[in-house]
Each structure stands twice: as structure tokens, then as C-alpha cells.
Amino acid sequence: PAPRTSAPSPPHPSITVVTWNVGTAMPPGDVTSLLHLRAGATKEADMIAIGLQEVNSKLNKRLKDALFTDQWSELFMDVLSPFSFVLVSTVRMQGLFLLLFAKYRHLPFLQDIQTDCTRTGLGGCWGNKGGVSVRLSVFGHMVCFLNCHLPAHLDKAEQRKQDFATILHMQQFEGRAANGILDHDLVFWFGDLNFRIESLDIRFVKYAIDSNILSQLWEKDQLNIAKSTWPVLSGFQEGPLNFPPTFKFDVGTNKYDSSVKKRKPAWTDRILWKIKAPSGGCAPGRGGLSVSQLCYCSHMEYTVSDHKPVAAVFAVQFATRADSPPVELCVAEEWSRPEQAVVRYRAAAGFHRSSWDWIGLYQVGFRHPKDYVSYVWARSEEDDCCVEKQAWAQVLFSEEALPQGRGDYILAYYSTASSSIVGVTEPFQVRGAARGARALVPPAAPLTRAAPQISLCRSEEGSDEDDSTLVLLASKSRSPSPGKMKQHRSRSPTL
């Protein structure tokens, strides 16, 4: 059969980052414009990171989210899956939420996925404030996404500095590469950072906003001041604030706070990035990794919260790129008869195979790695010989394991060792190949081996974390229920 491998990756991948303090609100009906998915958007994204703050985390809501997928995750997966985005990883700490999506063709090049979270509320005992992160290798480069919610109020600038330093110190990752956040080649730092506008009277701030003379407010912005005075912020970059302050609005309107408190407008919601300086001491980005910000804006059309969401689009240019998947898959362009349901695969040199690896059949538009239609264990009699010679091995989907009807599907190789997809095909057609009923477990699967269990992000066992930091994604798909999820690490400062 003709190889059906993933499409070539773009020379300069595009990453969209979104931050939004949702103020415990229910999700809006449509987030298409927020994610820059409409026709004419600046650039089609390859990855999307979404950081939320103040997601409703009351006890009854958390219990409901534990039993079912939370509404915000459902919303973003439903909106993004038709655009070929798959949920790569997610981490939650009470109301602080981070979701990372990528185009399915990029999944084999996203490896070493880990998450961490740090509480800083109430001296480190409460997770209403703090940071959550997802780190991973992207085309062979270490990238970290850090979503923070820092202390509020004008006079807490120093506390915000200390909390950010604490988060950077406490979060550590396993492995030889990039143990700390700032060890990564590229860091995106975003969230409700809660920095305010100093000195200026509220009447002047509103006048400057109405008159579109925002530059007069920039020099009094606490974060702009801190970037030149705090060593912990050295190297962090941010685009110009050419949009009005995003806090605080009357809910349901575009009118700034009209309550008795009349809080002064501020750019509390921010997106920054930092490129790791080369070991030789040269300036970041010279002859290596470089980042261009294509867009930095707020979205005034969303009124469910007292904050406006902020989005940024980046083009990332890597000096070198890993462009060969760990596992190559080969499949016919069409399955119209059961005997055509043959999959050939070949692992790259150095890839560590496991007898628990499997190949899943996914309908185009799937939402996350659990959303497979059926699977077959990636193990054949000639496997050991094929691995040694780096030759093609072959497995067969049984007739009972194939979907009925016709549709577009892809195949994906799931590595148990890395808990991620390491090989995908381009879409191919299944045209009524199955005459029998659909079965999730093909007869070829050993009776002693259970259905594959998928953890969407890796974590450390033995944590004393409460259930608010669990990854809780109850599948709406036809796949078996996932196994018991491990808990996330949560290192927080002591009182």
C-alpha cells in the first residue's frame, strides 16, 4: 500500500496563546473569534495554549467536573476538533486551568510532555493563586507554557514579584533536559498577572482610553516598570499594549466598573515570552530560535466576565528541527474490504518499543487520544526481527473492529512509554469495510490484556494533592473508560 504519513510540517510553526479570567462564569456559546479560527485570521495556528483563571471551583461544581468532562474543556474540544486540533495535555489547580491543543499531524513531534502546579494562595496552602504549566519537546526544542494567577490590588506589586519567583523555583520537571521553567528554550508566561496602573487618577486613565492615547498609560504600568527593574523578569518580552485595559468591566457590558468601588482600569491579563540565551552568551534569537509576534489583542465581544480575554499569535522559527516521526505508518489509501485493513509500521533507530504499544483508528475530527474507534496491539510474530533490522512490521484489524459505513479516518501509533502518539497517517477512506457489528476490542488482542489506558499528561505518584488538580476527562467517545489517573505534583511554599 502507498504510505499515508502526516503532511509536511510548516517551516515556521504558529502558536496561539489565550488568557482569560472567566470570573466563575459559564462558557459562552461561541469562542471561534477568540481562537482566531475564522477566515482571514492572521495565520493558521499549529498549536493553541489556553489559560483560564477563576473557573468555577466550588465543591458541587468540582464534583460534577470529576464525573464528567468540565464544560470549558468540552467547549474548546468541540470548537477545535473540526479544525484538526487534538487535546495534547491539560492541568487544573482549582480555578486555574491550562489546555494545550495541536494539529494532529504534529503529534509525533510533541514529546516528553509533563505538567506541574504550584499554590501560592494563603502562604502556599490554597490554589486560588499560583501557576500551572505544561512543558514538552516541540520539534526537538523544549517549550514551556506557564499560566499564572497572581495576587490582586494596586499595592501588591512586590507580592506578585515574590510569587512569580516562587513558582519559577518550585516547578521542576523530570529528565535530563530543562528541569526548571527557565531552562527551556522557549517559555510562554501568561495569565491574570494582576499588574495595575500606578499614580494616575482614574479620570485621566479613562480619558486616555477614550481618547486612544494608551501610550501615556504604558509608562505607569507596573509590569512595564518591573521588566526593567526586577532581575526575575530579565529577558521576558511583550508586544505593545495597543488594546484598552482588560479589567475591570461590568459583567455583560463593555463599560468599566461602575460599582461603588470604581476600580481603576488596568492591563491585568498579559502574554509574555522568553527565549533562552545561548550558552555562549550571545543575544537570544541570533542564529537560532526566534519568535515573531503576529498579533496581540483583546476581545471586547466577550462579556460573561469582568475581564476581557487576550490572545497572541506567534510565528516560531527553530534553528534545527526534528522532522522524522519516531514511528512511520503505512496504510492503503482506502479500506473497502476487510482484508485491506492492514497496517505496516517501522520504528526509528533508538525508539524504545513496548509490547503494550498499540495502533488506534480515529475518525477525522477526533478530540483527544482517548477518542479512538478501535485499536490493535502493535505486536506481531516478526516484531523483534523487524525492530533489529529497522524493517516494516505488519498488523491486521479484524473485520469486527472496523467501523460500519464510510468516512475519513487516520491511524495513530500510541507509545505507552512516552504516553503520547508518536506516529500518524494522512486521512484515508473506510468504505463500509465492516459487515458485522462494531467491536472495540479486536479478537487478536490477548485476553489477559486490558484495553489501553491513556493518561493525557504525566505526573508524579504519591502526591498529597486534592482532587482539584486531577486531570479529569471523562470521554464522550466510544472508547473504554480511562484508567485511574495519576495525580499531579504540587509543590508549594510552606507557611
C-alpha positions as CSV (number, residue, x, y, z in Angstrom):
1,P,0.0,0.0,0.0
2,A,1.0,3.6,-0.6
3,P,2.4,5.3,2.5
4,R,-0.1,7.6,4.2
5,T,2.1,9.6,6.5
6,S,1.5,13.0,8.0
7,A,1.7,16.1,5.9
8,P,4.9,18.1,5.9
9,S,5.2,20.4,8.9
10,P,5.3,24.2,8.2
11,P,8.7,25.9,8.1
12,H,7.7,28.3,10.9
13,P,5.0,26.8,13.2
14,S,2.4,29.2,14.5
15,I,1.4,29.2,18.2
16,T,-1.7,30.9,19.6
17,V,-1.8,31.8,23.3
18,V,-5.0,32.8,25.0
19,T,-5.6,34.0,28.6
20,W,-8.9,34.7,30.2
21,N,-10.1,35.3,33.7
22,V,-13.6,33.9,33.3
23,G,-14.9,35.0,36.7
24,T,-16.6,31.7,37.5
25,A,-18.9,32.3,34.5
26,M,-20.5,29.6,32.3
27,P,-18.8,29.3,28.9
28,P,-20.1,31.5,26.1
29,G,-21.8,29.9,23.1
30,D,-19.0,30.6,20.6
31,V,-15.3,31.1,21.0
32,T,-14.3,30.9,17.3
33,S,-13.2,34.5,17.1
34,L,-11.2,34.2,20.4
35,L,-9.2,31.4,19.0
36,H,-8.6,33.2,15.7
37,L,-10.2,30.4,13.6
38,R,-12.3,32.5,11.3
39,A,-11.3,33.1,7.6
40,G,-8.8,35.8,7.3
41,A,-7.1,35.2,10.6
42,T,-3.5,36.3,10.9
43,K,-2.1,32.9,10.4
44,E,-3.4,29.4,10.8
45,A,-2.2,28.1,14.1
46,D,-0.4,24.8,14.6
47,M,-0.7,24.8,18.4
48,I,-3.1,26.6,20.8
49,A,-2.5,27.2,24.5
50,I,-5.5,28.3,26.6
51,G,-5.0,29.6,30.1
52,L,-8.1,30.2,32.2
53,Q,-8.4,31.7,35.7
54,E,-11.2,31.7,38.2
55,V,-13.0,28.7,36.6
56,N,-15.9,27.8,39.0
57,S,-14.3,25.5,41.6
58,K,-17.0,25.3,44.3
59,L,-17.3,21.9,45.8
60,N,-20.5,20.9,43.9
61,K,-19.0,22.1,40.6
62,R,-15.8,20.2,41.2
63,L,-17.6,17.0,41.9
64,K,-19.6,17.4,38.7
65,D,-16.4,18.0,36.8
66,A,-14.9,14.9,38.4
67,L,-17.7,12.8,37.0
68,F,-17.9,14.4,33.6
69,T,-15.6,16.5,31.4
70,D,-15.8,20.1,32.6
71,Q,-17.7,22.5,30.4
72,W,-14.8,24.6,29.4
73,S,-12.8,21.6,28.1
74,E,-15.9,20.3,26.2
75,L,-16.4,23.7,24.6
76,F,-12.8,24.1,23.4
77,M,-12.6,20.5,22.2
78,D,-15.9,20.8,20.3
79,V,-14.8,24.0,18.6
80,L,-11.3,23.0,17.8
81,S,-11.7,19.4,16.6
82,P,-13.3,20.3,13.3
83,F,-10.1,22.3,12.6
84,S,-8.0,19.1,13.2
85,F,-6.9,20.1,16.7
86,V,-6.4,17.5,19.3
87,L,-6.1,18.0,23.1
88,V,-2.4,17.3,23.9
89,S,-2.4,17.9,27.7
90,T,-4.3,19.7,30.4
91,V,-3.7,20.6,34.0
92,R,-6.0,22.1,36.6
93,M,-5.5,23.6,40.1
94,Q,-8.8,24.7,41.5
95,G,-9.9,27.6,39.3
96,L,-6.6,27.7,37.3
97,F,-6.7,25.8,34.1
98,L,-4.3,25.2,31.2
99,L,-5.2,23.3,28.0
100,L,-2.8,22.7,25.1
101,F,-4.0,21.7,21.6
102,A,-2.1,20.9,18.4
103,K,-2.9,19.8,14.9
104,Y,-3.0,16.0,14.8
105,R,-0.2,15.8,12.2
106,H,2.2,17.4,14.7
107,L,1.5,14.9,17.5
108,P,4.5,12.7,16.7
109,F,6.8,15.7,17.1
110,L,5.4,16.6,20.6
111,Q,7.2,14.5,23.2
112,D,8.3,14.5,26.8
113,I,5.0,16.1,28.0
114,Q,4.9,16.9,31.7
115,T,2.8,19.2,33.9
116,D,3.3,20.8,37.2
117,C,1.4,23.2,39.5
118,T,2.3,25.5,42.5
119,R,-0.1,27.0,45.0
120,T,0.8,30.5,46.4
121,G,-2.6,31.5,47.9
122,L,-2.7,31.7,51.7
123,G,1.1,31.3,52.0
124,G,1.1,28.2,49.7
125,C,-1.8,26.4,51.2
126,W,-4.6,27.4,48.8
127,G,-4.7,27.0,45.0
128,N,-6.8,30.1,44.2
129,K,-3.5,31.8,43.3
130,G,-0.4,30.3,41.8
131,G,0.8,28.7,38.5
132,V,0.1,25.7,36.3
133,S,2.4,24.6,33.5
134,V,2.7,22.2,30.6
135,R,6.2,21.6,29.2
136,L,7.1,19.5,26.1
137,S,9.6,19.0,23.3
138,V,8.3,20.6,20.1
139,F,10.2,19.5,17.0
140,G,13.2,18.8,19.3
141,H,13.1,22.0,21.3
142,M,12.0,22.4,24.9
143,V,9.0,24.7,25.3
144,C,7.1,25.6,28.5
145,F,3.6,27.2,28.8
146,L,3.0,28.8,32.2
147,N,-0.4,30.1,33.2
148,C,-0.4,32.2,36.4
149,H,-2.9,34.0,38.6
150,L,-1.0,36.4,40.9
151,P,-2.2,38.5,43.8
152,A,-4.7,41.3,43.2
153,H,-4.7,45.0,44.2
154,L,-2.5,48.0,43.4
155,D,-0.3,47.7,46.4
156,K,0.6,44.0,45.9
157,A,3.3,44.5,43.2
158,E,6.1,43.2,45.4
159,Q,4.0,40.2,46.4
160,R,3.4,39.4,42.7
161,K,7.1,39.5,42.2
162,Q,7.8,37.1,45.1
163,D,5.0,34.7,44.0
164,F,6.3,34.6,40.4
165,A,9.8,33.9,41.8
166,T,8.4,31.1,44.0
167,I,6.6,29.5,41.0
168,L,9.8,29.5,39.0
169,H,11.8,28.0,41.9
170,M,9.2,25.3,42.9
171,Q,8.3,23.9,39.5
172,Q,10.7,21.2,38.4
173,F,10.5,18.6,35.7
174,E,11.9,15.1,35.3
175,G,14.6,14.2,32.8
176,R,17.9,15.4,31.7
177,A,16.7,18.4,29.6
178,A,15.1,21.6,31.0
179,N,14.5,20.7,34.7
180,G,13.3,24.3,35.6
181,I,11.0,26.6,33.7
182,L,13.7,29.0,32.7
183,D,15.9,26.1,31.4
184,H,13.5,25.7,28.5
185,D,14.5,27.0,25.1
186,L,11.2,29.0,24.9
187,V,8.8,30.0,27.7
188,F,5.4,31.5,27.3
189,W,4.2,33.2,30.5
190,F,0.6,34.4,30.6
191,G,-2.4,34.7,32.8
192,D,-4.2,37.2,35.1
193,L,-0.9,38.7,36.4
194,N,-2.9,41.5,38.1
195,F,-0.4,44.3,37.5
196,R,-2.0,47.7,37.7
197,I,-1.5,51.3,36.6
198,E,0.3,53.4,39.2
199,S,0.0,57.1,40.1
200,L,-2.6,58.2,37.5
201,D,-6.0,59.3,38.6
202,I,-8.9,57.1,37.4
203,R,-10.4,60.0,35.5
204,F,-7.2,60.5,33.5
205,V,-7.0,56.8,32.8
206,K,-10.5,56.7,31.4
207,Y,-9.8,59.9,29.4
208,A,-6.7,58.3,27.9
209,I,-8.7,55.2,27.0
210,D,-11.5,57.2,25.4
211,S,-9.0,59.4,23.5
212,N,-6.9,56.4,22.4
213,I,-3.7,57.8,23.9
214,L,-2.8,54.5,25.6
215,S,1.0,55.2,25.4
216,Q,0.5,57.7,28.2
217,L,-0.5,54.8,30.4
218,W,2.3,52.4,29.5
219,E,5.0,54.1,31.5
220,K,2.9,53.8,34.7
221,D,2.0,50.1,34.1
222,Q,3.6,48.1,36.9
223,L,4.7,45.2,34.7
224,N,6.4,47.5,32.2
225,I,8.2,49.1,35.2
226,A,9.1,45.7,36.7
227,K,10.6,44.4,33.4
228,S,13.4,46.9,33.7
229,T,13.9,46.7,37.4
230,W,13.2,43.0,38.5
231,P,16.0,40.5,37.7
232,V,13.5,37.7,37.7
233,L,11.8,39.2,34.6
234,S,15.1,39.6,32.7
235,G,14.7,38.5,29.1
236,F,10.9,38.4,29.1
237,Q,9.4,40.2,26.1
238,E,5.9,41.5,25.4
239,G,4.3,43.2,22.4
240,P,2.9,46.7,22.6
241,L,-0.4,47.2,24.5
242,N,-2.4,48.6,21.6
243,F,-5.7,47.5,23.1
244,P,-7.6,49.0,26.0
245,P,-7.1,47.8,29.6
246,T,-8.9,44.4,30.1
247,F,-10.1,44.9,33.7
248,K,-12.5,45.7,35.3
249,F,-15.8,45.7,33.4
250,D,-19.4,45.5,34.5
251,V,-20.4,41.9,33.6
252,G,-22.5,41.7,30.4
253,T,-21.2,45.1,29.1
254,N,-18.2,46.9,27.7
255,K,-18.4,49.5,30.4
256,Y,-15.7,49.9,33.0
257,D,-16.5,49.3,36.7
258,S,-19.5,51.5,37.7
259,S,-19.9,50.0,41.2
260,V,-19.2,51.9,44.4
261,K,-15.5,50.7,44.3
262,K,-14.9,52.1,40.8
263,R,-11.7,50.1,40.3
264,K,-9.2,51.8,38.0
265,P,-8.9,50.1,34.6
266,A,-5.7,48.0,34.2
267,W,-3.9,45.6,31.9
268,T,-4.1,42.7,34.3
269,D,-4.3,40.0,31.5
270,R,-0.9,39.6,29.8
271,I,1.1,37.3,27.5
272,L,4.9,37.4,27.5
273,W,7.6,35.1,26.2
274,K,11.3,34.4,26.8
275,I,13.9,32.8,24.6
276,K,16.8,31.1,26.4
277,A,20.1,32.8,25.8
278,P,22.7,30.6,24.1
279,S,25.4,29.1,26.3
280,G,28.0,31.3,24.6
281,G,26.3,34.4,26.0
282,C,25.1,35.7,22.7
283,A,21.8,37.6,22.4
284,P,18.7,35.2,22.3
285,G,17.5,34.5,18.8
286,R,20.7,35.2,16.9
287,G,21.4,32.3,14.5
288,G,19.0,30.0,16.5
289,L,15.5,30.1,17.8
290,S,13.5,33.2,17.1
291,V,9.9,34.3,17.8
292,S,7.8,36.9,15.9
293,Q,4.6,38.2,17.4
294,L,2.0,38.4,14.7
295,C,-0.9,39.6,16.8
296,Y,-1.6,40.8,20.4
297,C,-5.1,41.9,21.1
298,S,-8.1,41.8,23.4
299,H,-11.6,40.6,22.5
300,M,-14.2,43.1,23.6
301,E,-17.1,40.9,22.2
302,Y,-16.9,38.6,25.3
303,T,-18.9,40.0,28.2
304,V,-19.5,37.0,30.5
305,S,-16.7,38.1,32.8
306,D,-15.4,41.3,34.3
307,H,-12.2,40.6,32.4
308,K,-11.7,40.7,28.6
309,P,-9.8,37.7,27.1
310,V,-6.4,38.4,25.5
311,A,-4.9,36.5,22.6
312,A,-1.5,36.5,20.9
313,V,-0.3,34.7,17.8
314,F,3.4,33.8,17.3
315,A,5.5,32.5,14.5
316,V,8.3,30.4,15.8
317,Q,11.5,29.7,13.8
318,F,13.6,26.9,15.0
319,A,17.3,26.7,14.2
320,T,17.1,22.9,13.7
321,R,14.0,20.7,13.6
322,A,13.2,17.1,14.3
323,D,11.2,16.2,11.1
324,S,11.1,12.4,11.2
325,P,8.5,10.8,13.4
326,P,9.5,8.1,15.9
327,V,7.2,5.6,14.1
328,E,6.3,5.6,10.4
329,L,3.0,4.1,9.5
330,C,2.0,2.8,6.0
331,V,-1.6,2.1,5.0
332,A,-3.7,1.8,1.8
333,E,-5.5,4.8,0.5
334,E,-8.8,3.1,1.0
335,W,-10.3,0.3,3.0
336,S,-13.3,-1.1,1.1
337,R,-12.8,-4.8,2.1
338,P,-11.8,-6.3,5.4
339,E,-8.6,-7.8,4.0
340,Q,-7.4,-4.3,3.2
341,A,-7.3,-3.3,6.8
342,V,-3.5,-3.9,7.1
343,V,-1.2,-1.5,8.8
344,R,2.6,-1.6,8.3
345,Y,4.9,0.3,10.7
346,R,8.5,0.9,11.2
347,A,10.2,2.4,14.3
348,A,13.2,4.9,14.0
349,A,16.5,3.9,15.4
350,G,16.7,4.5,19.2
351,F,12.9,4.4,19.7
352,H,12.0,2.2,22.7
353,R,9.2,-0.1,21.7
354,S,6.9,-1.8,24.2
355,S,4.6,-4.8,23.9
356,W,1.9,-2.5,25.3
357,D,2.1,-0.1,22.4
358,W,-1.0,0.0,20.1
359,I,-2.3,1.5,16.9
360,G,-5.6,3.3,17.1
361,L,-8.1,4.0,14.3
362,Y,-9.5,7.5,14.7
363,Q,-12.2,9.3,12.7
364,V,-11.1,12.6,11.3
365,G,-12.1,15.3,13.7
366,F,-11.3,13.3,16.9
367,R,-10.8,15.4,20.0
368,H,-8.2,13.7,22.1
369,P,-6.1,10.4,22.2
370,K,-8.9,8.5,24.0
371,D,-11.3,9.1,21.2
372,Y,-10.3,6.1,19.1
373,V,-12.9,3.9,17.3
374,S,-10.9,0.7,17.6
375,Y,-7.3,-0.4,18.1
376,V,-4.9,-3.3,17.6
377,W,-1.8,-4.2,19.6
378,A,1.4,-3.2,17.8
379,R,2.9,-6.6,18.2
380,S,3.5,-9.3,15.6
381,E,5.4,-12.5,15.4
382,E,8.2,-11.0,13.3
383,D,8.4,-7.9,15.5
384,D,11.7,-8.5,17.2
385,C,13.4,-9.2,13.9
386,C,11.9,-6.1,12.3
387,V,13.0,-3.9,15.2
388,E,16.5,-5.1,15.0
389,K,16.7,-4.6,11.2
390,Q,14.5,-1.4,11.3
391,A,12.3,-3.1,8.8
392,W,8.5,-2.9,8.4
393,A,6.3,-4.9,10.7
394,Q,2.6,-5.6,10.0
395,V,-0.7,-6.0,11.9
396,L,-4.3,-6.5,10.8
397,F,-7.5,-5.0,12.1
398,S,-10.2,-7.7,12.4
399,E,-13.4,-7.3,10.5
400,E,-15.3,-6.9,13.8
401,A,-13.0,-4.0,14.8
402,L,-13.8,-1.9,11.8
403,P,-16.4,0.9,11.7
404,Q,-19.6,0.4,9.7
405,G,-20.5,2.9,6.9
406,R,-18.0,5.1,5.2
407,G,-15.9,8.0,6.4
408,D,-12.4,9.6,6.7
409,Y,-10.1,8.1,9.2
410,I,-6.4,8.2,10.3
411,L,-4.2,5.7,12.1
412,A,-2.0,6.7,15.1
413,Y,0.7,4.7,16.9
414,Y,0.4,5.2,20.7
415,S,3.6,4.7,22.7
416,T,3.0,3.5,26.3
417,A,6.5,4.5,27.4
418,S,6.0,8.2,26.4
419,S,2.2,8.3,26.9
420,S,1.8,10.0,23.6
421,I,1.1,9.5,19.9
422,V,4.4,9.0,18.0
423,G,3.2,8.3,14.5
424,V,0.1,9.3,12.4
425,T,-1.1,8.8,8.8
426,E,-2.8,11.2,6.5
427,P,-6.5,10.7,6.2
428,F,-7.8,7.7,4.2
429,Q,-11.2,6.4,3.5
430,V,-13.1,3.5,5.0
431,R,-16.0,2.5,2.7
432,G,-18.3,0.0,4.5
433,A,-15.4,-2.4,5.2
434,A,-17.2,-4.0,8.2
435,R,-20.2,-6.2,7.7
436,G,-20.5,-7.1,11.3
437,A,-21.2,-5.1,14.5
438,R,-18.5,-2.6,15.6
439,A,-16.3,-4.0,18.4
440,L,-13.7,-2.0,20.3
441,V,-11.5,-4.9,21.2
442,P,-10.4,-7.0,18.2
443,P,-10.2,-10.8,18.7
444,A,-6.4,-10.7,18.2
445,A,-5.9,-8.8,21.5
446,P,-4.7,-11.1,24.3
447,L,-7.5,-11.9,26.7
448,T,-5.2,-11.1,29.6
449,R,-4.5,-7.6,28.3
450,A,-6.9,-4.8,29.1
451,A,-7.9,-2.0,26.8
452,P,-5.3,0.7,26.5
453,Q,-5.3,3.2,29.4
454,I,-4.3,6.7,28.4
455,S,-3.0,9.5,30.6
456,L,-3.2,12.8,28.8
457,C,-0.3,14.2,30.8
458,R,2.4,12.6,33.0
459,S,2.7,13.3,36.7
460,E,4.3,12.0,39.9
461,E,2.8,9.4,42.1
462,G,2.5,9.8,45.8
463,S,1.2,13.4,45.8
464,D,-1.0,14.7,48.6
465,E,-2.8,16.9,46.0
466,D,-6.5,17.3,46.4
467,D,-8.9,16.4,43.6
468,S,-9.0,19.9,42.3
469,T,-5.7,19.3,40.5
470,L,-6.6,16.0,38.8
471,V,-6.8,15.7,35.1
472,L,-10.4,14.7,34.7
473,L,-11.6,14.0,31.2
474,A,-14.4,11.5,31.0
475,S,-14.6,10.5,27.4
476,K,-17.7,11.2,25.3
477,S,-16.3,8.8,22.7
478,R,-16.8,5.2,22.0
479,S,-13.5,4.2,23.7
480,P,-13.3,2.3,27.0
481,S,-13.2,4.4,30.2
482,P,-9.7,5.5,31.0
483,G,-7.9,4.0,34.0
484,K,-7.4,5.8,37.3
485,M,-5.5,8.9,36.6
486,K,-2.3,9.7,38.4
487,Q,-2.2,12.8,40.5
488,H,-0.2,15.9,39.7
489,R,2.8,17.2,41.6
490,S,2.1,20.3,43.6
491,R,5.0,21.9,45.3
492,S,4.0,25.0,47.2
493,P,5.9,27.2,49.7
494,T,5.4,26.5,53.3
495,L,3.6,28.9,55.6
